[in-house]
Structure formats: structure tokens, C-alpha cells
Amino acid sequence: MKNYVQPGNTITLTAPYAVISGEGMLVGSLFGIAITSAAMGEPVEAVLVGIFDLKKTPSQAWSVGDKLYWDNAAREVTETATGNSLIGAAIATVGNGAGETVGRVRLNGTAV
């Protein structure tokens, strides 16, 4: 196929803010996980699909299959849809304790 470019699982984006390797970032309607650290405005490779353990809203319980959203202001994953971008779904149950701040997320490749 002459028009095939690449699988698209990892692409180069411009960091919208300073990011550390493993952190999420939202660039327009693309959500990805930074592979390396980058300052705002620098190019950075980002993974768009896969399963990641990400910072989540504390005191919020998740069940397997729950829709998950990116809160760009807090730079964390939440179940709250209003004002946030859909990025994927929970693939593991996590409790609602104040200390439970990491959840396992399957990314869907875009933020809507």
C-alpha cells in the first residue's frame, strides 16, 4: 500500500506544557503519554494507545469498564465528564480512599 505511513501508536507532538516521562498530555484532540521529559513547546514522542498506570482523582472509585476522562487543569484522570476529554476506560478496580491516587487506564488514542 503506497499511502501507508506508520501504525500511529507513537507520534511526535509538541509538549503543551512541561511533561515528565510517563505523564499524560493533551494536544488538541490527541491524548498521549510522554515517552521522555520535555519543556513546553519542545517536540516529544507520545504513546497514544496502550495500558498505563496514571495519576487519578483521589477519593474516586473506579470499576472495570468505566469511561475515563483527562482533567487538563489538574493533569489527572477522572470519571467526571463535564469539562474534560474522554481518553479511555478503566481496566482495573480502584478504591475511593484518599491515598488511592493511581489507576490503570486503557487509552483509546484520541480525546473526545
N, C-alpha and C positions, 0 to 999 in steps of 0.2 A: 504494500500500500504506500504510494508515494507521498501522501499527505500526513502520515503518522509522524509525530514529533517525539513523544515520550509518554510513559504511563501517567505522569502527573501527580504521583503520590507525594513527591517532594518538589518544591519550586523555590525560586529566589524571589523574595519580597523585599520591600523597603520597610525597615522597622518603624512603626508608627510612634513608638516611644522606646526608651531603653529596655531591652529584654535580656534575660539571663537564659542560658541553655536550659531547655525543659519547660520554659514558661509559655503560656498561651499568648497569642496576639491576634488582633482583629484588623484586617486591612480591607476596607470596603466590605464586600460580601464574602471574603475569604477568611477562614479561621484556621490557624495552624499553630504548631508547637515549634518554637525556635530550636534549631539544632545546635547553634553556637550563640554566644552572647553578642550583642550589638548595641551600639548607641542609636538614638533616634536619628532616622534618616539614612542609616547605613544599610547596605544590602545584607540580607540574612537568609540562609536556607531554612525552610519551614516544612514540616511534615503535615499534610492535610488529612490523612486518613490513618486509622490505627486505633489502638487501645492505650490509654495513658492514665496514670495516676496524677490528678490535678487538684490544686487548691480549690476548696469548695466553701460555700457559705456555712459558717458554724451554726450549730443548733438547727440544722435542716436534715431530716431523714430522707434517704433515697431508697427506692425499691428497684429491682431489676426491671429494665424497660422504661423507666421514667424519662420523659423528654428533659433535656438539659440545655441550659442557655448560658451565654457568656455575658457577664456583667462587666462591661469595659471600664466603667468608673472604678470599681473595686478590683478589677482584674482577677476575677474568680468565677467559678462555675456555680450556677444556681438553678433551682426549679422555677424561679419566678420568670414568667414570660414577658410581662409588661416592661417595655423599655430595653429589653435585652435581645440577643440574637441566638436563635436555635443553632446548636453546634453538634448535637448527637444525643446519645442515650446512656443511661446508667447500665453497667453490666454486672454490678455487684451491689448488694445491700450495704448501706452505711447508716449508722445511728444518728440521732439528733443531739448527742452530747456536745457541749461547748468545745471540748477538746478534739472532736472528730472533724478535722479540717481538710481531709484528703478523700477524694472519691475516684472510683475507676470509671472512665468515660470512653465510649467508642465514638470517635469523631465521624461525621458524615461528609466531610470535605468542603462544605460551604456553610456560611452563616446566613440564616434567613429570618 
